[in-house]
Amino acid sequence: MTRPYRSVLYIPAANQRAMDKARTLAADAIIFDLEDAVAPAEKPGARELLRAALAQDYGGRARILRINGFDTEWGRDDATFAAGLADSADAVLVPKVSRPEDLDAVAAITGDLPLWAMMETALGMLNAAAIAAHPRLQGMVMGTNDLAKELGSRHRPDRLGMQAGLGLCLLAARAHGLVIVDGVFNAFKDDEGLRAECEQGRDMGFDGKTLIHPAQLDIANAAFAPTDAEIDLSRRQIEAFDAAIAEGKAVAVVDGRIVENLHVETARKTLARAEAIAALAG
């Protein structure tokens, strides 16, 4: 059963209260952030707060630790710290990955912990396929704010300036069987804007969305979950196809549409996703 990543919530590792509250939130995954969300003077202390937090039970939520880059004074110490958390963290998120070698440098320190890559540079977009092929990589996170800054693109509801990068990373992730989650939506009080961007990301093929505020969780969880209609259709497609095969036929017809093996494979994935979401909620 595939773990869902509909909602991936950033939590500052320097904020004890936020980390405590995260254990009760309906987030599929939590990114404990040692990078952008923590002031320089707080970074060493944030590691110890995070160590204590991760000793607590976060249920079925994935626990991802975002470290500082190796071009900073904190990056290597963060990686060494993460290496000691193999029993309480699920992955290490590496910022500003532009080439596979950026992952090699972290993997040399973090041992067997899986890696995730922040995809937020122009060079990273161009090298997405090579990055996705890295043997230690399990997931990608779109860093659309940093990417927009580097590209000089303007904000648009349709994210026109992001489309090339989003598409390249999606192709790379799917080619190598990785999880990939969409970038953040900054206006956390704009529910309709968030819903529209979640729906766009879902329709493109993302597994979920990174979030900056707990108020965004319900919208992301709903957008990236199969609907009741999709679940019902998936079940009927599988039943009809199995019946057709039993009769010696190669295809079935459901609601006036042809159902082939590829549609059944998608239907089974939809049901598995729904089951995984139900299990996490339970």
KAMONOR-V646244 format. One record per backbone hydrogen bond with DSSP energy under -1.0 kcal/mol. NH is the residue of the N-H (numbers start at 1). CO is the residue of the C=O. Records with the same first field share a line. If there is no record, write none. Layout:
# KAMONOR-V646244
NH = CO ; CO
This chain:
# KAMONOR-V646244
8 = 209
9 = 29
10 = 211
11 = 31
13 = 33
15 = 12
19 = 15
20 = 16
21 = 17
22 = 18
23 = 20
24 = 21
27 = 25
29 = 7
30 = 62
31 = 9
32 = 64
33 = 11
34 = 66
38 = 35
42 = 39
46 = 42
47 = 43
49 = 45
50 = 46
51 = 47
52 = 48
53 = 49
54 = 50
56 = 53
61 = 58
62 = 28
64 = 30
65 = 91
66 = 32
67 = 93
72 = 69
78 = 74
79 = 75
80 = 76
81 = 77
82 = 78
83 = 79
84 = 81
85 = 82
88 = 85
89 = 85
90 = 63
91 = 63
92 = 114
93 = 65
94 = 116
97 = 118
102 = 99
103 = 100
104 = 100
105 = 101
107 = 103
108 = 104
109 = 106
110 = 106
113 = 110
115 = 136
116 = 92
117 = 139
118 = 94
119 = 141
125 = 121
126 = 122
127 = 123
128 = 125
131 = 127
132 = 128
133 = 129
134 = 131
137 = 134
138 = 115
140 = 179
141 = 117
142 = 181
143 = 119
147 = 143
148 = 144
149 = 145
150 = 146
151 = 147
152 = 148
153 = 148
159 = 156
162 = 159
166 = 162
167 = 163
168 = 164
169 = 165
170 = 166
171 = 167
172 = 168
173 = 169
174 = 170
175 = 171
176 = 172
178 = 173
179 = 138
181 = 140
182 = 208
188 = 186
190 = 187
191 = 189
194 = 190
195 = 191
196 = 192
197 = 193
198 = 194
199 = 195
200 = 196
201 = 197
202 = 198
203 = 199
204 = 200
205 = 201
206 = 201
207 = 180
209 = 6
210 = 182
211 = 8
216 = 213
217 = 214
220 = 216
221 = 217
222 = 218
223 = 219
224 = 220
231 = 227
232 = 228
233 = 229
234 = 230
235 = 231
236 = 232
237 = 233
238 = 234
239 = 235
240 = 236
241 = 237
242 = 238
243 = 239
244 = 240
245 = 241
246 = 242
247 = 243
248 = 245
249 = 244
252 = 259
254 = 257
257 = 254
259 = 252
264 = 260
265 = 261
266 = 262
267 = 263
268 = 264
269 = 265
270 = 266
271 = 267
272 = 268
273 = 269
274 = 270
275 = 271
276 = 272
277 = 273
278 = 274
279 = 275
280 = 276
281 = 277
282 = 278
